[in-house]
């Protein structure tokens, strides 16, 4: 199951390139459409907080389906779940571009989310299957860097396409169809399949999930994704449009700059983990989250907004792959898909409730409150992680 060709540079590994293609599709469902949110709000006559449902409708299927698909991937193999998922994701996603009614668009986004439910967990499951030790950390960092490149490029592409019409960015997921055939033909490695009885498998998986270490990591991941999909992705476009008159393309460029900072952090995370502990990297990330969320509503210069967005992006680059690496290291191949899928489920939970939490804050107290509520959440998580770190050193 492991990649024994440790002398070969990771970036030359064909399996890793397949994983990169899956990762790029996993992020396409949100990053390419958020720059169009202000225009969707106007064209379909819905409020800004209602537009956030386009994220929640896409992510909520993963909350319920990810564990089920993780069990299926452990029992029957990764490809048998990945290929159909990519096809549903691509076809339903492209169908969103044909919708002209908000309720129909939400329904199609939900169906697209069914296809996307397994993508964000099985891509990292494959990394956990294939690599060990430092190569695993580096592979997770590379994958997060590719993810960041995608989230840098997609907003710019989506913003440019939204200048043509608000619905044009929704056609991009059709790219997942050729990726499905790429996975089918190129991904080569022995499929891990659990040989234990289903009841025994589920009981041991539940015991792993309930461990204190995993619960803390899951909670950390939920908070990170609430921050990303709440104030940052949902309401930063409205800050840029209202305060600076930014077009969808301009919004996409700001997100692209932040995602490039994420890529830098992600590509460096393997080296940074050699200089300090992985848990301290997460602490550093939450310091940046707290500062950026608190400061964005207060600044009045565009360059400061861009700088804060890039600091937020760098925090993503060092925290997300680090948390995933720690989760992957808690289990073996027999249970890795279910553990990573539960992790994917809780991340989807963060993606789903993030826009709702930030939207409620916006509706009650205004645009700034969406960021301050998320900033307070980041600060609370920082305190919890700091206490755990201090206790661990004693």
N, C-alpha and C positions, 0 to 999 in steps of 0.2 A: 504493500500500500504506500510505502514511502518513496520519495524521490531519492534514489541512491546515487544519482550522478551529481554529487555535491561539488565536483570540480567545474561543472557547467554553470556559467552565469545564469542566474534565475531568469533574467529577461529574455534569454534565448529558449526557454522551455516552452514547448508548444502547448502543454496543458495550462500553463499560467496565462498564455495569450487567450485561450478559450475562456478562462475565468475572467480576464479583463473585459471580454466582450459581453459576458453576462452582467458584470458590474455596471457597464455603461448603459445597458438596457434597464437595470434596476433603478437607476437614478433618473432616467428619461421621463418617467411618469409625472414628476413634479417640477424639476428644474427648468424644463423647457416652456412651461405654461405660466409660471408665476409672473414674469414681466408683463403678461397680457391682462393681469387681474384688473387694473383700473379700467381698461377698455371693455372687458367682459361686464364689469359692474354697470357701465354706461349702456352698452349695447343691449343687455338683457334686463336692464332696469332692476338690479338687485343691489342690496347694500354691501359695503365692504366686508362686514362680518359674515354675511351670507356667502360671499365669494369664497371664503375660507372653507366652506363645505366641499368645494371641489378637491381640496386636499383630503379632508376627512373621509369623503365617500370613497376615495381611492385607497386609503390606508386601512379602513375598518375591516375589510375582508381578511387582511393579514393577521389581525388580532385573534380571529377565531380559527382561521384555516392553517396558519403557520405550524402549530404543533401537530395537527393531523397530517399535514404533508411531510413534516419531519419524521414522524413514525413511518410513513409510507416509504420515504427515502432510505431509512435505515433497514426496513424489511425487504424492499424490492429493488433498491438501487437508485442512484442519483439521477441518471439520464431519464429514467422512466417518468420522473416528475418534472425535470427541467424542460424537456422538449415540448410537451403539451402546454406547460405554463407559458413559455415564450410565445407560442402560437396564439393562445387566448389573449395574452397581453398585447401583442401586436395588432391583431385584427380588431379587438374591442376598442383599443386605443385609437386606431385610425377612424373607426366609426364615430368617435366623439367629434371629429372634424365635420361630420355631416349634420350634427344636431344644431337646431336653432331655437330650442326651448330649454330653459334652465333645468327643469325637472327631468327631461329626457337626457340632458347632458350629465346630470348627477347619476342617473341609472346606468348609463354607459361607463361612467367613471368607476362605479361600483364593480361592474363586470370586468373592466380592465384591472381593477385591484385584485379580483379573484385570480387572474393570470399572474399578477405581480407578487402575490402573497409569498411565494417560495423563493423568489429570485434573490432577495437581499440576504437570505440566510444560507441557501445552498451554495452560493458562490464562496462564502467564507468557510462553509463546511468542507468544500473541496480543498481549500488551502490547508485546513487542519488535517485533512486526510493525507495530503501529499508531502508535507514538509514538517521538519522537526527543529527544535532549538532556535538558534539564531536565524536560520533560514526561514523559519516560520514567521518570526517577528518581522524580518525584512520583507517577506512576501506579503504580509498583511499591510505593511507600510507602502509597498509598491501599489498594492491594490487600492488602498485609500488614496494614493496619489493619482492613480488613473481615474478613480471616482471623482476626485477634485477637478481633474482636467475636464471630465465630462460636465461637471456642474459649473465649470468656468465657460465652456463652449456653449452648452445648451441654452443658458439664459440669453447669450448674445444672439444665437441663431433664432431662438424663440421670440426674442424682442424684435428682431429684424422681420421675421415672418408675420408678427402681429401688426406691423405697419401696413401690410397688405390687407389683412382682415383679422379680427380677433380669434377666429377659429382655425386659422391655417397652422399654428404650432401643434395642434392636436393630431395632425397627420403623421408626425415624426415617428411614433411608435411602430409603424409598419416595418421599420428596420429590424424589429425583433424576429420577423419571419425568416430572413436569411441567417440570422444568428442561431436560430433553432437548428437549422441544417448544419451549421458550422459545429455546433455542439455534438450533433449526432455523428458527424463524420470524422472529427479531429480529436475529440477528447478520448484519450486512451489510458486507462488504468483499471486494475481489477476493482469491480464494484464491491464495497463492503456491504454485507448483508447479515443481519442478526440471525444467529442460529438458535438462540434460546427461545423458550416458549413465550408467547406474547404477554401473558400475565407476569411472568418473572421479569421480562424486559421492561414492562411499564412500571413495576414496583421499584426496580433499581433506578430507573430514570427519575421517578418521583423523589426518591431519596436524594439523588444528586441535586435536583432542582431546589429542594428545601434546605440545602446547606447554607450556612450563614454567608460564606464567601460569595456564592453565586447570587444570593438574594441582594447583597450589597452591589454587586456588579450590575445586576439587572436594574436596580433602582437608579444607579448612576446613568445607565444608558437611557432609561426613560426620561430623566431630567434633561439630558443632552438633547434628545430629539424634541422635547417640548420647546426648548429654547430655539432650535433650528427651525422647526415648522410652525412655531407660534409667532412670536414677535418678528423674528428675522425674515423668514420667507414670505409670510402673509402680509405683514404691515410695513416692512421697510420700503416696498414699492410705493405705498401711499405717502410715506414721508418724502421720498424722492420726487414724487409727482407734485405734491401740494406745496412743499417748501422751495423746490428748485425747478419746477416745471419740466421734469425729466420725461422724455418719451419712453415707450417700451424698449427701444434700442438702448437708450441711455441707462435705463434701469438694468438691462441685461449686462451692460459693460461694467457697472458697479459690482454686480454679483460675480461677474467673471474675474474681476480683480481680487475679490475676496476668496474665490475658489482657487485662484493661483497661489494665494497665501496658504490655503489648506494643502495644496499639493506640495509646497515647500516643506511644511511641517510634517506631512505624511512620509515624504521621501527621506527626511532626516530622522524619523522616529527610531529607526533601528540603531543609529549612531547615538542619539540622545539617550536611549535606554541603556547604553554602555556607560554613560557618564553619571546617571542617577537612576533611582529605582523607577519602575513603571508607575507605581502608585503616586510618586511625587510628580511625575509628568502629568497625571490626571489632576492633581492639586493645582499645578501651574495653569492648566487649562481652565479650571473653574475660577481662578483669580481673574483671568482675561474675560471669561463670560460675564462675571459680576460687573466688572468695570465697563465693558462695552454696552451691555444692556442698560445700565444706569445712565450712561453718558449720551447715547444717541439722541434722545429727545431734547437734550439741552444745548447741543451745538448748532451753530447757525452758518457754518462754512462747509461747502460741499467737500473740500479736501479733507476736513476732519471726519465727516461721515464716511468717506472712502477709507480713511486710515482706521477708523473704528471697525468697519466691516471687515477689513483685512486682518485686524487683530482677532476678531471673532473667528474668521476663517482659519487662522493659524492655530487657534485653540482647538478647532475641530480636527485639524490635521494631526495633532499630538494626542488627543484624547480618544477619538473614535477607534483607531486601529489598536491602541493600547488596551482599551476595554475589551475589544473583540479577541485580542490575543490572550488575555487573561481568562476569558470565558472558554476559549477553545482548549486551553491547557488543563482544564479541570476534568476532562473526560477522555475516554478512548474512542476508537473508530466505531465500535458497536453502538454507542449512544451519542455520537457526536452530532448527527443530523438532528435528533430530537432536542438536544441541548441548544444547539445553534438556532433551531427553529423556535424554541421557547424564547431565546434571546431576541430573535426576529419579531416574535409576537409582542414582546414588551416594548421593543423599539417602535413597532407599528402603533402600539397604544400611545406612545409619546407623540408620534406623528399625528394621530387622530385627535387627541385631546388638546394638543398644543394650540391649533387654531381656535378651538373652542374657548380655552382659558384666556388667550390673548384677545379673542373677540368679545368675550364678556367684559373684560377690563376696558376695552375700547368703547363698548356700548354704554357702560356706566360712567366712566371718568375721562374718556377722550383718548387720543392717539398715544400720548406719552405714557399713559397708564399701562398700555399693552406691553411696553418695554420694561417699565418699572416692576410690574408684577413678575415678569420672567426673570428680571435681575434679582429680585428678592428670593425667588426659588433657587437661582444659581448660588446665591450667598448662603442660603440654608444648607444646600448640598455640600458646599465647600466646608462649612463648619462641621458637618457630620463626618466627612472624609478626613478632615484634620484631626478630629478626636480619635477616629479609628487608627490613623497613622501614628499618633502619639502613644496610644495604648499598645500598638504593635511593637514599638521600639523599646518598651519597658521590659 
